[in-house]
Amino acid sequence: MRLFLLPISTTRSLIYCQRLNKQLSAKPTRVDKIITKASSIWLQWEKAEKGWKKKVTIYGNKLFETIPHEEWGLKSVPPLSLRRKDEELQGRHDVEVSFPAAFINEEGVKEALKAFAGQERRRFHSKWMWWSIVGMPATAPVALIPIIPNLPFLYLVFRAWSHWKARAGSQHVDFLLGRRLFKFRSSPELDLGYAFGELDGALDASMEKSEQQLAKIQRNLNKRSYETTNSTEDSGAERLLLTRSSGKIIADLVCVPELEEQVHRAVKQVEKALRTKGSQDKAKQGHYKPQEEDKMER
């Protein structure tokens, strides 16, 4: 399997796992069958032109967008079964980590992976998994409503499963880190995807403009590589490294279509977090300013 470690901002990263050698002929588990069935039903509801099914999918998709991108990413990492553990220890399957070296160095990648694999992350998912399970009985009265299924119960089931899956993914990353089984590989394709994002647009149609922009991209990459290699600690304010449209560019360059949605969701969430933080900082400055003026007058 291959992991992608993509810095969304100067302090936050996205993780996504691509299953390279997934056995299509393997017998699906009961959980796999349930997930496949639920996905099929959800797609059918999305195709409805109107009615409660259509409304459920509209509001449901908005609710899914609020699930942290870290959780979505960790869910893509397969749980560590005994068979998989043996295969990885014996080196039967390489576990590669691809990252944009012009924007994050190998040590930064390791630190980001440690955060995804940390005890705090696993405790977080365990806590909310159990809270989801505890809340399930409280949704029983909704089952008395005719026609409409018990949506609150189904949502809590999904959230409990989602947190369990993310916790299992975190445990797998922790195992690979602890045994030093990761093979780190800088990706020129990812570097290029990030550089395109910084230009905020695609190449112009004219050959002259295209050559100028390509030269600018190369200069940006060279500068980035030097800064990343020689930097110590970034003390500046947090800023985004990707835009919402970067997902498609990166997904096309590395031939992983799933990354488009993952990047779009992560950028959207980090944008919101930065706006909230900025508003809070301004509110604090406005609150404390009169006090500072009073001290100066005294």
C-alpha positions, -999 to 999 in steps of 0.1 A, spaced: 0 0 0 10 36 -4 4 65 19 1 101 8 12 127 33 1 161 20 6 194 40 -27 213 38 -13 243 57 21 251 73 10 232 104 -17 207 93 -15 176 70 -37 152 52 -31 114 52 -46 90 26 -39 54 19 -40 39 -16 -44 1 -16 -21 -11 -43 -25 -48 -40 -61 -52 -28 -73 -87 -35 -105 -83 -55 -111 -121 -53 -110 -122 -15 -143 -131 1 -160 -100 15 -166 -99 52 -201 -92 67 -191 -56 74 -180 -52 38 -214 -65 26 -233 -41 50 -212 -11 38 -217 -20 1 -254 -24 6 -257 9 26 -237 27 -2 -260 13 -28 -291 25 -10 -276 59 -4 -268 63 -41 -303 54 -50 -317 80 -26 -293 106 -41 -308 99 -76 -344 107 -63 -357 139 -78 -376 150 -47 -391 136 -15 -377 127 19 -351 104 5 -336 133 -15 -337 157 15 -320 131 37 -291 127 13 -287 165 9 -285 171 46 -266 139 52 -239 149 28 -236 183 45 -232 165 78 -205 142 64 -186 173 53 -182 182 90 -164 150 98 -127 159 103 -105 151 73 -81 134 97 -108 108 104 -116 103 67 -79 98 60 -72 73 88 -103 53 77 -85 47 44 -57 29 62 -67 -8 65 -69 -24 100 -39 -44 111 -49 -81 108 -26 -109 118 -21 -119 82 -12 -83 72 11 -79 101 31 -110 92 33 -100 55 46 -65 64 71 -78 89 84 -103 63 86 -75 37 62 -91 13 45 -58 7 62 -24 6 46 4 25 55 37 7 50 72 19 48 98 -9 52 135 0 60 168 -17 97 173 -7 96 210 -18 70 217 8 78 193 37 110 174 45 112 138 56 115 147 93 83 168 90 66 138 74 76 116 103 64 141 128 30 143 110 27 105 110 35 104 147 5 128 153 -18 105 133 -5 75 152 -4 90 187 -22 79 218 -42 111 219 -56 105 185 -66 69 194 -82 80 227 -102 106 208 -117 81 184 -123 55 212 -141 81 233 -165 92 205 -170 56 194 -183 47 228 -204 78 230 -220 69 197 -228 34 210 -242 48 243 -264 72 224 -280 45 202 -307 34 227 -319 70 230 -330 69 194 -354 40 198 -386 62 199 -378 74 164 -383 39 151 -421 43 159 -424 69 131 -439 50 101 -423 49 66 -391 68 75 -363 47 89 -346 55 122 -321 79 108 -305 91 141 -298 54 150 -283 47 116 -261 79 119 -248 68 153 -240 34 139 -221 50 111 -202 73 135 -193 44 158 -180 24 129 -162 54 115 -144 61 148 -135 24 151 -121 24 116 -101 56 122 -87 42 154 -77 10 137 -60 30 110 -41 50 136 -29 17 152 -17 5 119 3 36 112 18 34 148 29 -2 141 46 7 108 63 37 124 75 17 154 89 -11 132 104 14 107 86 -3 78 78 29 59 98 37 28 98 75 23 97 88 -13 96 124 -24 72 128 -53 80 153 -82 43 149 -92 31 162 -58 56 191 -60 43 200 -93 7 198 -81 15 222 -52 33 246 -75 3 248 -99 -19 256 -69 4 285 -59 -1 300 -94 -39 299 -88 -46 287 -123 -37 264 -151 -12 271 -179 -22 295 -206 -29 282 -240 -2 301 -258 32 284 -259 51 315 -249 30 320 -217 32 283 -209 70 283 -211 71 314 -188 48 298 -163 67 265 -163 99 284 -157 82 302 -128 70 269 -114 106 255 -115 120 286 -98 93 283 -71 101 246 -66 139 253 -64 132 281 -38 108 259 -19 133 229 -18 161 252 -5 138 267 22 124 233 33 159 217 35 174 246 54 145 257 76 143 249 113 110 261 128 84 282 110 75 308 135 52 327 111 14 326 111 -3 295 97 -12 297 61 -27 274 35 -5 256 10 -33 243 -12 -66 256 -27 -98 236 -31 -91 232 -68 -57 217 -60 -73 183 -54 -81 176 -90 -46 187 -102 -29 165 -77 -53 136 -82 -47 137 -120 -9 139 -116 -6 109 -93 -35 90 -109 -55 86 -77 -90 100 -83 -100 96 -46 -75 123 -36 -96 150 -53 -124 148 -27 -100 142 2 -80 174 -6 -111 195 -13 -126 185 21 -94 191 40 -88 225 25 -124 235 31 -121 225 68 -87 242 73 -100 274 56 -129 275 81 -106 268 110 -83 296 100 -112 320 96 -125 311 130 -91 315 146 -86 349 128 -120 361 141 -111 350 177 -78 367 175 -94 400 164 -120 397 191 -93 392 217 -74 422 204 -105 443 205 -112 432 240 -78 439 255 -71 471 236 -91 493 261 -72 478 290 -39 486 274 -50 522 268 -60 525 304 -26 514 315 -9 540 293 -31 567 306 -22 558 342 
